[in-house]
């Protein structure tokens, strides 16, 4: 008796799709880390202020 996972061809396995998506996510992360445009440094203070303004708890999300 074989299981579905053993009897299906490798290209039909659901984990191959997951591996492809993980590989693409890793590529995007590497692209993001290699970006030296300064966009993230420009945007983070704005994002940080918005997150602090919209918080539900009394505790701050970020230290000063």
MARBA-3410 file (N, C-alpha, C, O; in Angstrom, 1 decimal):
64
0.9,-1.2,0.0,0.0,0.0,0.0,0.9,1.2,0.0,1.8,1.4,0.8 ~ 0.6,2.2,-0.9,1.4,3.4,-1.0,0.5,4.6,-0.6,-0.7,4.5,-0.7 ~ 1.2,5.6,-0.2,0.4,6.8,0.1,0.4,7.7,-1.1,1.2,7.5,-2.0 ~ -0.5,8.7,-1.1,-0.5,9.7,-2.2,0.8,10.4,-2.4,1.3,10.6,-3.5 ~ 1.5,10.7,-1.3,2.7,11.4,-1.4,3.8,10.6,-2.1,4.6,11.2,-2.9
3.8,9.3,-1.9,4.8,8.5,-2.5,4.5,8.1,-3.9,5.4,8.0,-4.7 ~ 3.2,8.1,-4.3,2.9,7.6,-5.6,2.8,8.8,-6.6,2.8,8.5,-7.8 ~ 2.7,10.0,-6.2,2.6,11.1,-7.1,3.9,11.5,-7.6,4.9,11.4,-6.9 ~ 4.0,12.0,-8.9,5.3,12.4,-9.4,5.8,13.6,-8.7,5.0,14.4,-8.2 ~ 7.1,13.9,-8.6,7.7,15.0,-7.9,7.1,16.3,-8.3,6.9,17.2,-7.4
6.9,16.5,-9.6,6.4,17.9,-10.0,4.9,18.1,-9.5,4.5,19.3,-9.6 ~ 4.2,17.1,-9.1,2.8,17.3,-8.7,2.7,17.4,-7.2,1.6,17.7,-6.7 ~ 3.8,17.3,-6.5,3.8,17.4,-5.0,3.5,18.8,-4.6,4.1,19.7,-5.1 ~ 2.6,19.0,-3.6,2.3,20.3,-3.1,3.5,21.1,-2.5,3.6,22.3,-2.5 ~ 4.5,20.3,-1.9,5.6,21.0,-1.3,6.6,21.6,-2.4,7.4,22.5,-2.0
6.5,21.2,-3.6,7.3,21.9,-4.7,6.8,23.3,-4.9,7.6,24.2,-5.1 ~ 5.5,23.5,-4.8,5.0,24.9,-4.9,5.4,25.7,-3.8,5.8,26.9,-3.9 ~ 5.4,25.1,-2.6,5.8,25.8,-1.4,7.3,26.2,-1.5,7.7,27.3,-1.1 ~ 8.1,25.3,-2.0,9.5,25.5,-2.2,9.7,26.7,-3.2,10.6,27.5,-3.0 ~ 9.0,26.7,-4.2,9.1,27.8,-5.2,8.7,29.1,-4.6,9.4,30.1,-4.9
7.6,29.1,-3.8,7.2,30.4,-3.2,8.2,30.8,-2.2,8.5,32.0,-2.0 ~ 8.8,29.9,-1.4,9.8,30.2,-0.5,11.1,30.8,-1.1,11.7,31.7,-0.7 ~ 11.5,30.2,-2.3,12.6,30.7,-3.0,12.4,32.1,-3.5,13.3,32.9,-3.5 ~ 11.2,32.3,-4.0,10.8,33.7,-4.5,10.8,34.7,-3.3,11.3,35.8,-3.5 ~ 10.3,34.3,-2.2,10.3,35.2,-1.0,11.8,35.5,-0.6,12.1,36.6,-0.2
12.6,34.5,-0.7,14.0,34.7,-0.3,14.7,35.7,-1.3,15.5,36.5,-0.9 ~ 14.4,35.5,-2.6,14.9,36.5,-3.6,14.4,37.9,-3.3,15.2,38.8,-3.4 ~ 13.2,38.1,-3.0,12.6,39.4,-2.6,13.3,40.0,-1.4,13.6,41.2,-1.4 ~ 13.5,39.1,-0.4,14.2,39.6,0.8,15.6,40.0,0.5,16.1,41.1,1.0 ~ 16.3,39.3,-0.3,17.7,39.7,-0.7,17.7,40.9,-1.5,18.6,41.8,-1.3
16.7,41.1,-2.4,16.6,42.4,-3.1,16.4,43.6,-2.2,17.0,44.6,-2.3 ~ 15.5,43.3,-1.2,15.2,44.4,-0.3,16.4,44.8,0.6,16.7,45.9,0.8 ~ 17.2,43.8,1.0,18.4,44.0,1.8,19.5,44.7,1.0,20.3,45.5,1.6 ~ 19.5,44.4,-0.3,20.6,45.0,-1.1,20.2,46.4,-1.6,21.1,47.2,-2.1 ~ 19.0,46.8,-1.4,18.5,48.2,-1.8,19.2,49.3,-1.0,19.1,49.3,0.2
19.9,50.2,-1.7,20.5,51.3,-1.0,20.0,52.6,-1.4,20.6,53.6,-1.3 ~ 18.7,52.6,-1.8,18.1,53.9,-2.3,17.8,54.8,-1.2,17.6,56.0,-1.4 ~ 17.7,54.3,0.1,17.3,55.2,1.2,15.8,55.3,1.4,15.4,56.0,2.3 ~ 15.0,54.6,0.6,13.6,54.6,0.7,13.1,54.2,2.1,12.3,54.8,2.7 ~ 13.7,53.1,2.6,13.3,52.5,3.9,13.6,53.5,5.0,12.9,53.7,6.0
14.8,54.2,5.0,15.2,55.1,6.0,14.3,56.4,5.9,14.0,57.0,7.0 ~ 13.8,56.7,4.8,12.9,57.8,4.6,11.5,57.5,5.1,10.8,58.3,5.7 ~ 11.0,56.3,4.8,9.7,55.9,5.1,9.5,55.5,6.6,8.4,55.6,7.1 ~ 10.5,54.9,7.2,10.3,54.3,8.6,9.8,55.3,9.6,8.9,55.0,10.4 ~ 10.4,56.6,9.7,9.8,57.5,10.7,8.3,57.8,10.5,7.6,58.0,11.5
7.9,57.9,9.3,6.5,58.1,9.0,5.6,56.9,9.4,4.6,57.1,10.1 ~ 6.1,55.7,9.1,5.4,54.5,9.5,5.4,54.3,11.0,4.4,54.0,11.6 ~ 6.5,54.6,11.6,6.6,54.5,13.1,5.6,55.5,13.8,4.9,55.1,14.7 ~ 5.5,56.7,13.3,4.6,57.7,13.9,3.2,57.2,13.7,2.4,57.4,14.6 ~ 2.8,56.7,12.5,1.5,56.2,12.3,1.1,55.0,13.2,0.0,54.9,13.7
2.1,54.1,13.4,1.8,53.0,14.3,1.6,53.4,15.7,0.8,52.9,16.4 ~ 2.4,54.4,16.2,2.3,54.9,17.5,0.9,55.6,17.7,0.3,55.5,18.8 ~ 0.5,56.4,16.7,-0.7,57.1,16.8,-2.0,56.2,16.8,-3.0,56.6,17.4 ~ -1.9,55.0,16.2,-3.0,54.2,16.1,-3.0,53.0,17.0,-3.7,52.0,16.8 ~ -2.2,53.0,18.1,-2.0,51.9,19.0,-3.2,51.8,19.9,-3.8,52.8,20.3
-3.6,50.6,20.3,-4.7,50.3,21.2,-4.3,50.3,22.7,-5.0,50.6,23.6 ~ -3.0,49.9,22.9,-2.5,49.8,24.3,-1.9,51.1,24.8,-1.6,51.9,24.0 ~ -1.7,51.2,26.1,-1.1,52.4,26.6,0.4,52.3,26.4,1.1,53.4,26.5 ~ 1.0,51.1,26.2,2.4,51.0,26.1,2.8,51.4,24.7,2.2,51.1,23.7 ~ 4.0,52.0,24.6,4.5,52.4,23.3,5.1,51.2,22.6,5.5,50.3,23.2
5.0,51.2,21.3,5.5,50.1,20.5,7.0,50.2,20.3,7.7,49.2,20.2 ~ 7.5,51.4,20.2,8.9,51.6,20.0,9.4,52.5,21.1,8.7,53.3,21.6 ~ 10.7,52.3,21.5,11.3,53.2,22.5,11.7,54.5,21.8,12.2,54.5,20.7 ~ 11.5,55.5,22.4,11.7,56.9,21.9,12.3,56.9,20.6,12.5,58.0,20.1
END
